[in-house]
Amino acid sequence: MPLKMRLTAITLDCADPVELAAFYREATGFEPHPKSDGDFAGLTREDGLFIGFQRVDDYRAPQWPDRVAPQQVHLDFAVADLDEAERLLLELGAVKPACQPGGDRWRVFLDPAGHPFCLTGGG
């Protein structure tokens, strides 16, 4: 029988947890965790999913698509309108790298700490 696990949290390393949490708060609408601080900040969703951001001294951002500093983690988000979501994310400080291996199926972006994340349509 397979082990049944429910995803409860995702944590990203970064140089500035408060700044990265603010980016993802604007992008997702998740609520800030009340105990967030400069060493560890978090966001929660109504169903309990938690995204954490932990300070790492000498943080080294992943390089996309180069593997010199690997992606470390990446998140996938579904959105109703890819073009509108792209516009908003770029305004928030995301970067759209030249390498886009998904064609029309998905788009890759980098958050302000350099973590790659993807958007797909149909959200």
C-alpha positions in Angstrom: 0.0 0.0 0.0 1.5 3.4 -1.0 2.2 5.9 1.7 -0.4 8.7 1.6 1.1 12.1 2.2 -0.6 15.5 1.9 1.6 18.4 0.9 1.4 21.0 3.7 4.4 23.3 3.1 6.9 24.4 0.5 10.0 26.3 1.7 12.3 28.4 -0.5 15.8 29.5 0.4 16.5 33.2 -0.2 18.5 36.2 0.9 15.5 38.3 2.0 12.5 36.3 3.3 10.2 39.3 3.8 10.8 40.6 0.3 10.2 37.3 -1.4 7.1 36.6 0.7 5.7 40.0 -0.4 6.3 39.1 -4.1 4.4 35.8 -3.7 1.7 37.4 -1.6 0.9 39.8 -4.4 1.2 37.0 -7.0 -1.0 34.4 -5.1 -3.2 36.2 -2.7 -2.0 34.0 0.2 -2.2 35.6 3.6 1.0 36.5 5.5 1.8 34.3 8.5 1.7 36.4 11.7 5.0 35.2 13.0 6.9 36.1 9.8 10.2 37.9 10.3 13.5 38.7 8.6 14.8 35.1 9.1 11.7 33.2 8.1 8.5 34.5 6.5 5.5 32.5 5.5 2.2 32.7 3.6 -0.8 30.5 4.1 -3.8 29.6 2.0 -7.3 28.9 3.3 -6.9 25.1 3.0 -3.7 25.3 5.1 -1.0 25.1 2.4 2.0 27.1 3.6 4.8 28.6 1.5 7.9 29.5 3.6 10.9 31.7 2.8 14.0 31.1 4.9 17.1 33.3 5.0 20.3 31.7 3.9 23.6 33.5 4.4 25.5 33.9 1.2 22.4 32.7 -0.8 23.3 31.9 -4.4 20.4 32.2 -6.8 19.8 29.3 -9.2 20.7 29.9 -12.8 18.1 29.1 -15.4 18.6 27.1 -17.6 22.3 26.7 -16.7 23.0 24.0 -14.1 26.0 25.7 -12.5 23.7 26.7 -9.6 20.7 24.3 -10.0 17.1 25.4 -9.7 16.8 24.0 -6.2 13.0 23.9 -6.4 10.3 25.2 -8.8 6.7 25.9 -8.4 3.9 25.5 -11.0 0.9 27.8 -11.0 -2.3 27.6 -13.2 -3.8 30.9 -14.3 -6.9 31.8 -16.4 -5.0 34.2 -18.7 -1.3 33.6 -19.4 -0.7 37.0 -21.0 -2.4 39.0 -18.1 -0.6 36.9 -15.5 2.7 37.5 -17.2 2.1 41.3 -17.3 1.3 41.4 -13.6 4.2 39.2 -12.6 6.7 41.3 -14.5 5.3 44.4 -12.8 5.8 42.7 -9.4 9.5 42.0 -10.2 9.5 38.6 -11.8 11.8 38.1 -14.8 11.0 36.1 -17.9 14.2 34.3 -19.1 14.9 33.8 -22.8 14.9 30.0 -22.4 11.2 29.0 -22.7 11.2 25.2 -23.3 7.4 24.9 -22.8 6.4 26.5 -26.1 2.7 27.4 -25.8 2.1 25.0 -23.0 3.8 26.9 -20.1 6.0 29.9 -19.4 9.0 30.0 -17.2 9.7 33.0 -14.9 12.2 33.8 -12.2 11.1 35.2 -8.8 13.1 38.1 -7.3 15.4 35.6 -5.6 16.1 33.8 -8.9 13.9 30.7 -8.3 12.3 29.4 -11.5 8.5 29.0 -11.5 6.1 28.1 -14.3 2.6 29.3 -15.3 0.2 27.1 -17.2 -3.2 28.1 -18.7 -6.5 26.8 -17.5 -6.5 28.0 -13.9 
